[in-house]
Amino acid sequence: MLIVDQTLDEVLASLSPLDVEWMDEMAANTIARLTALGHKRSYERADIEALFADNFDEGLLCVRLFLALSSDQMRSVLASELGTGAGLGVKRFNADRAAYIDALERLGLLDKMAATVNRVPVWSDVLVERLRAGRGSAISGQKRGRGLEDFVESIVREVFGEGGYVARGTFAGEQGKTAKFDFAVPDRARPRILIEVKGYGATGSKMTDVIGDLDKIIESMRRDTTLLFVTDGLTWKERTSDLRKILERQNEGKIARIYTTGMREQFLEDLRTLKVECAL
């Protein structure tokens, strides 16, 4: 082999996009299954059953496409409708098809099928779908997190007022230790209340990472600091082992309380109590 000294410019000039063929066998079969569905003004339960004929995975992919849900989101909404005790896959479907299809109907599948099939497409639809699948997916994740933070901040502001708290930063803790926070009351120099906020719409490593984030706060904060955790998202149903670990920390007194958006009034009441107890 000839030994040469390559240059950065040579390597950069030789770069090209890593284009790959996106359509595998399952994608091709799913397209064929959708094509066979046919054009109708409205659809019935039998049409949902037809999607699942002979291949559950392809049928579920068709359902996801009509509902515009990711795999994680699909599992979450099915878990909410059916419960997770008997699983959510083909065995659950075969064990009680009627209940499974009932759940899909409640999710609005029949209306989505009719709306999608009867829509008259224009060229911009193709670009919109590309945007939704790429940038849109990332933005949705960001908005979920920020939306929950806004929910929390509105309540914190109601109790402590403008200037009575700090949003997003690093606090000074025990023996010079530091950690990042979402909200600190009254300040970051010596917070009496710390609030960590995490919202999820899809499962993944970030749901495990929050345990490390909480542990970092727990290890760093002074013993006279109260830690509250606010979270939400049906995907926790798919990561119960992680949620269980967080609950263990709450049971051990390391986290004072865990809240969801449905616990707004409890969160508000607890903050008002803490305001008095901490003389804030």
Beta strands, then each sheet from edge to edge (+ up, - down):
strand 1: 166-172
strand 2: 178-185
strand 3: 193-199
strand 4: 226-232
strand 5: 257-259
sheet 1: 1+ 2- 3+ 4+ 5+
end
